[in-house]
Amino acid sequence: MKKIAIEELENNSFHHAKVNIEGKKQGTYYVLCLYYKDDSRKQELAEKYRDESAIKYRYWKSDEDTLKGKYSEEFLSQLSPEERKRWTRS
C-alpha cells in the first residue's frame, strides 16, 4: 500500500496520501487515501489497480468528510451494528 502511495504522489499528481497504521486502524483492513484537488480522478485508481486482488476501491470522499467522520451508507450498511457504532460519531 505504501508503494502505491509513493508511486501516485511522485508520478501521478496526487498531492497528499494517508494510510492507517497498525494500532490505529479500526477493523482488519488497511486504508489508503489519495487526494487530488477534486473528484475528477475518482475512478482512475480503481481501474489502474483492478487486477490487484488485495486492493478494493471503496469510493471517493473528501479529506474534510474523513476528518468529520462521515461515511457513506454503502460502507456503513456492510458493517455489523457493533462495527457501525465504532465508525460513526453519534
VODREN-577326 format. One line per 8 residues: their letters; for each residue x, y, z of N, C-alpha, C. Coordinates in Angstrom, 1 decimal. Layout:
<sites>
A = X/Y/Z/X/Y/Z/X/Y/Z ~ ... .
</sites>
This chain:
<sites>
MKKIAIEE = 0.8/-1.2/0.0/0.0/0.0/0.0/0.9/1.3/0.0 ~ 1.9/1.3/0.8/2.8/2.4/0.8/3.5/2.6/-0.5 ~ 3.8/1.5/-1.2/4.4/1.6/-2.5/3.4/2.3/-3.5 ~ 2.2/2.0/-3.5/1.2/2.7/-4.3/1.1/4.1/-4.0 ~ 1.1/4.5/-2.7/1.0/5.9/-2.3/2.2/6.6/-2.9 ~ 3.4/6.1/-2.7/4.6/6.8/-3.2/4.6/6.9/-4.7 ~ 4.2/5.9/-5.4/4.1/5.9/-6.9/3.1/7.0/-7.3 ~ 2.0/7.1/-6.7/1.0/8.1/-7.1/1.4/9.5/-6.7 .
LENNSFHH = 2.0/9.7/-5.6/2.4/11.0/-5.2/3.6/11.5/-6.1 ~ 4.5/10.6/-6.4/5.7/11.1/-7.1/5.5/11.2/-8.6 ~ 4.6/10.4/-9.1/4.5/10.3/-10.6/3.1/10.6/-11.2 ~ 2.1/10.8/-10.4/0.8/10.9/-11.0/-0.1/12.1/-10.4 ~ 0.6/13.1/-9.9/0.0/14.3/-9.5/-1.0/14.3/-8.3 ~ -1.1/13.2/-7.6/-1.8/13.3/-6.3/-1.0/14.1/-5.3 ~ -1.6/14.9/-4.5/-0.9/15.8/-3.7/-0.8/15.4/-2.2 ~ -1.5/14.4/-1.8/-1.5/14.0/-0.4/-2.0/12.6/-0.3 .
AKVNIEGK = -1.4/11.9/0.7/-1.8/10.5/0.9/-1.9/10.2/2.4 ~ -2.8/9.3/2.8/-2.8/8.9/4.2/-3.0/7.4/4.2 ~ -2.4/6.7/5.2/-2.5/5.3/5.4/-2.7/5.0/6.9 ~ -3.8/4.2/7.2/-3.9/3.9/8.6/-2.8/3.0/9.0 ~ -2.4/3.0/10.3/-1.3/2.2/10.7/-1.7/1.2/11.8 ~ -1.0/0.2/12.0/-1.3/-0.8/13.0/-1.4/-0.1/14.3 ~ -2.4/-0.5/15.1/-2.7/0.0/16.4/-3.6/1.2/16.3 ~ -3.8/1.8/15.1/-4.7/3.0/15.0/-5.8/2.7/14.0 .
KQGTYYVL = -5.8/1.5/13.4/-6.9/1.2/12.5/-8.1/0.5/13.1 ~ -9.3/0.7/12.6/-10.5/0.0/13.0/-10.8/-1.1/12.0 ~ -11.1/-2.2/12.5/-11.3/-3.3/11.6/-10.0/-4.0/11.2 ~ -10.1/-4.9/10.2/-9.0/-5.7/9.8/-8.3/-5.2/8.5 ~ -8.8/-4.1/7.9/-8.3/-3.6/6.6/-7.4/-2.4/6.8 ~ -6.5/-2.3/5.9/-5.7/-1.0/5.8/-6.4/-0.2/4.8 ~ -6.3/1.1/4.9/-7.0/2.0/4.0/-5.9/3.0/3.5 ~ -5.9/3.2/2.2/-5.0/4.2/1.6/-6.0/5.3/1.0 .
CLYYKDDS = -5.7/6.5/1.5/-6.4/7.7/0.9/-5.5/8.5/0.1 ~ -5.9/8.7/-1.2/-5.1/9.6/-2.0/-5.9/10.8/-2.4 ~ -5.3/11.9/-2.3/-6.1/13.2/-2.5/-5.6/13.9/-3.8 ~ -6.6/14.5/-4.4/-6.4/15.3/-5.6/-7.3/16.5/-5.4 ~ -7.2/17.5/-6.2/-8.0/18.8/-6.0/-9.5/18.6/-6.0 ~ -10.0/17.6/-6.7/-11.4/17.3/-6.7/-11.6/15.9/-7.0 ~ -12.9/15.5/-7.3/-13.2/14.1/-7.5/-13.1/13.6/-9.0 ~ -12.4/14.4/-9.8/-12.4/14.1/-11.3/-11.6/12.8/-11.6 .
RKQELAEK = -10.8/12.3/-10.7/-10.0/11.1/-10.9/-10.4/9.9/-10.1 ~ -11.7/10.0/-9.6/-12.1/9.0/-8.6/-12.2/7.6/-9.1 ~ -12.3/7.4/-10.4/-12.4/6.0/-10.9/-11.0/5.5/-11.5 ~ -10.1/6.5/-11.6/-8.8/6.2/-12.2/-8.0/5.1/-11.5 ~ -7.9/5.2/-10.2/-7.2/4.2/-9.4/-7.9/2.9/-9.4 ~ -9.2/2.9/-9.3/-10.0/1.6/-9.3/-9.6/0.9/-10.6 ~ -9.6/1.6/-11.7/-9.3/0.9/-13.0/-7.8/0.5/-13.0 ~ -6.9/1.3/-12.6/-5.5/1.0/-12.7/-5.1/-0.2/-11.8 .
YRDESAIK = -5.7/-0.4/-10.7/-5.4/-1.5/-9.8/-6.4/-2.6/-9.7 ~ -7.3/-2.6/-10.7/-8.4/-3.6/-10.7/-7.9/-5.1/-10.7 ~ -6.7/-5.3/-11.2/-6.2/-6.7/-11.2/-5.5/-7.1/-9.9 ~ -5.4/-6.2/-9.0/-4.7/-6.5/-7.7/-5.7/-7.0/-6.8 ~ -5.7/-8.3/-6.5/-6.7/-8.9/-5.7/-6.8/-8.4/-4.2 ~ -5.7/-7.9/-3.7/-5.7/-7.4/-2.3/-6.2/-6.0/-2.2 ~ -6.5/-5.3/-3.3/-7.0/-3.9/-3.3/-8.4/-3.8/-3.7 ~ -9.2/-3.1/-2.9/-10.6/-2.9/-3.2/-10.9/-1.4/-3.2 .
YRYWKSDE = -11.4/-0.9/-4.3/-11.8/0.5/-4.3/-13.1/0.7/-3.6 ~ -13.2/1.7/-2.7/-14.4/1.9/-2.0/-15.2/3.0/-2.6 ~ -14.7/4.2/-2.5/-15.4/5.4/-3.1/-14.6/6.6/-2.9 ~ -15.0/7.7/-3.5/-14.3/9.0/-3.3/-15.0/9.7/-2.1 ~ -14.1/10.3/-1.3/-14.6/11.1/-0.2/-13.6/12.2/0.1 ~ -14.0/13.4/0.4/-13.1/14.5/0.7/-12.4/14.3/2.0 ~ -11.2/14.9/2.2/-10.5/14.8/3.4/-11.3/15.4/4.5 ~ -12.0/16.5/4.2/-12.9/17.1/5.2/-13.9/16.2/5.8 .
DTLKGKYS = -14.5/15.4/4.9/-15.5/14.4/5.4/-14.9/13.3/6.2 ~ -13.7/12.9/5.8/-12.9/11.9/6.6/-12.7/12.5/8.0 ~ -12.2/13.7/8.1/-11.9/14.3/9.4/-13.1/14.4/10.3 ~ -14.3/14.6/9.6/-15.5/14.8/10.3/-16.2/13.4/10.7 ~ -15.6/12.3/10.2/-16.1/11.0/10.5/-17.3/10.6/9.7 ~ -17.5/11.2/8.5/-18.6/10.9/7.6/-18.3/9.7/6.7 ~ -19.2/8.8/6.7/-19.0/7.6/5.8/-20.3/7.4/5.1 ~ -20.1/6.8/3.9/-21.3/6.5/3.0/-22.2/5.4/3.6 .
EEFLSQLS = -23.4/5.5/3.3/-24.4/4.4/3.7/-24.0/3.1/3.1 ~ -23.4/3.1/1.9/-22.9/1.9/1.2/-21.9/1.2/2.1 ~ -21.0/1.9/2.6/-19.9/1.4/3.5/-20.6/0.9/4.8 ~ -21.3/1.8/5.5/-21.9/1.5/6.8/-22.8/0.3/6.8 ~ -23.6/0.2/5.7/-24.5/-0.9/5.6/-23.9/-2.3/5.6 ~ -22.6/-2.4/5.3/-21.9/-3.6/5.3/-21.3/-4.0/6.7 ~ -21.5/-3.1/7.6/-21.0/-3.4/9.0/-22.0/-4.0/9.9 ~ -21.5/-4.7/10.9/-22.4/-5.2/12.0/-22.8/-4.0/12.8 .
PEERKRWT = -23.9/-4.1/13.6/-24.3/-2.9/14.5/-23.1/-2.5/15.4 ~ -22.3/-3.4/15.9/-21.2/-3.0/16.8/-20.2/-2.3/16.0 ~ -19.8/-2.8/14.8/-18.8/-2.1/14.0/-19.3/-0.7/13.5 ~ -20.6/-0.6/13.2/-21.2/0.7/12.8/-21.1/1.7/13.9 ~ -21.2/1.3/15.1/-21.1/2.2/16.2/-19.7/2.8/16.3 ~ -18.7/1.9/16.1/-17.3/2.3/16.1/-17.0/3.3/15.0 ~ -17.6/3.2/13.9/-17.3/4.0/12.7/-18.1/5.3/12.7 ~ -19.1/5.5/13.5/-19.9/6.7/13.4/-19.8/7.4/14.7 .
RS = -20.0/8.7/14.6/-20.0/9.6/15.8/-21.4/10.1/16.0 ~ -22.1/9.4/16.8/-23.5/9.9/17.1/-23.8/9.9/18.5 .
</sites>
